[in-house]
Amino acid sequence: MGSQVGPIPPSDPTRRKGPYLRALEWAAKRRPVTWFLIHVGNRVDPVLMRATGGRLRVAPGSPTVLLTHVGARTGQRRATPLAYFTDGENVVLMASKGGAPRHPAWYHNVCANPDVQLWAGGRGGRYRAREADGAEYERLWRLACTMYDGYAKYQELARSRKIPLIVCEPVED
């Protein structure tokens, strides 16, 4: 991937958004765009991100990390592009799947095999994933909704499914 081991580029969920990011958010809240990002972007982005060291992706400008994980049933390595933000040196991933009634496949894989790799902006490495809960979940959920207010709508669409937040902590080599 033309990458180097190092921390994922920081992504502050409270940063002020310019007109471009606000327009991206507006578009991402539309069901056809959400569908496109989930069903097409998830297939195209791993190829684009690997080929360009993370510089190109379907939704340029939004913080995107490439999560490499192992399938819970198949044992096969998979790569999934996801929105993220950082909390100190930890990387936080939202298992929203656009508000679908079921968790995304990558969530099940990470729960079964929490040793993952994350790559963004040409940097990354090994991480250990865990699900946030309690007060940590509430704090991180508020940050996720600050980063992208569409997550609140996704939670409404998901109904009884609570959207998980996955905290990835760096693993020292």
N, C-alpha and C positions, 0 to 999 in steps of 0.2 A: 504493500500500500504506500510505499515511499514515506513511511512514518517513523517517528522516533518515540521511544519510551519517555513519557513525561506526563505531567498533569493535564487533564482535559482543560481546554480554555474555559476560564470562568464565564458564567452566564448569570447575571444578576436579575432575578425575576421582578425586581422593583424598578429597574431602569426605565427612564422615560422613553417612550416610543415616538419615533418620527412618523411622518405621513406614510412612508412606504410600509412600515411594519403595521400601522393601523389599517391600511388597505388590505394587507395580507390577512390580518385577523378577521376583518369583515368578510372577506371571501371564504376563509376557512370555516366560518360559521354556517355557510350554505351547504345543505345536505349533498348536492352533487359534488361540490368541491371536497367535502369530507370523505365521500365515497371514493373519489379519485385519489386522494392522498393515501387512504388505507389500502385500496386494491391495486392501484397502479404505482404510486410513489414508493410503496414498500418493496416493490419488485425492481424498480428502476434505480432508486437511490443507492442500494449497496454497490451496484456496478459503477455508477457515477462517482460515488464518494471514494471508492477504492482507486479508480482510475485517475482521480484528480487530487488525491490526498485530502479529501473532504472539502475541497473548495467549491465544487458544484453539487447541487441537489435540486430536487423538484421545487422546493419552497426556499429559494435563496433568501438569506437575511435572517431566517428564524434559526435559533440554536438547535442543531441536530447532531446527535451522537449515533454512531453505528455500534449497536450492541451485538456482540458475538456470543452465542449461547449454545448449549447442547440440548437436543430434543429429549423430552422426558420419556417418551416411548421408543423413539428410533435410535437415540444415541448419536444422531447426525448433528454436525455443527451447522448452525443457522446464523444469518446476519439480518438484523432488523434495525432500520433507521427510526429513531425516536426523538421527540422534543425532550429537552432536558433543561434543568437549571442546577446551579451548584450551591451547596450549603457548606461553606468552608471548603475542605478538600473532597467532600463527598459529592456524588452526582445523584440527582433525584430524577426518577423516571415516573411518568404517569401512565398507568395501565387503563386508559380511557376507552380505547377502540371506538372513538366517536360516539360514545353513549350506548353502544350495543348492549344487549341483555346479558351477554357472556363475556368473561374475561378473554383477553387476547391470548393466542397460543404461546407467545413469548413469556407471558406471566407464569403459566404453568411450567414451562421449561426452566425458568429461573428459580421457581420454588423448589423444583426437583433437583436442580444442579446449579447452586448459587455461585459457583466460580465462573466468572464471565470476563470478557474483554470489552473495553470501551475505547472508541477512537473518534476524535473530532479535531478538525483543524490540523491534521497531520501529526497529532500527538495522542498518546493513550497508553494503555497497558492493562494489567490484570486488576480485577476488582472482585470483591465478595458482596453479593446482593442479599438484602434482607427487606422484609416488609415493615414499613413504619406503622406504629399503632399509638393509641392513647394521645397524650399531649403532643408528642412529636408529630403524629399524623395531622392533628388539628393545625398546628403551626405551619407545617409544610403544605397542607391543603390551601390555607390562606395565601401562601406565597405562589402556589401553582395558579390559583384563580387571579392573582394580581398579574402574573406573567401573561396569562391568556384567560380572559373572562369567559370564554366558551366552555371551559371545564365545568362551570356551574350548570350550564345547559346540558352538557353531557351527563352530569350526575342525575338531572331530572329525567332524561331519556332512559337512563339505565335502571330507573325505578328502584327496586329493592337491592340491586347490586351496588355495593359500596366500591367506588373506584379505588383500587389499591395504589399506593405510592411505594415505589421501590427505591431504597437508599443503597447506593453502591459505594462501598468504602475501599480505598486503594489497598492493594496487597503489596507489601514490600518483597522484592526479590531476594 
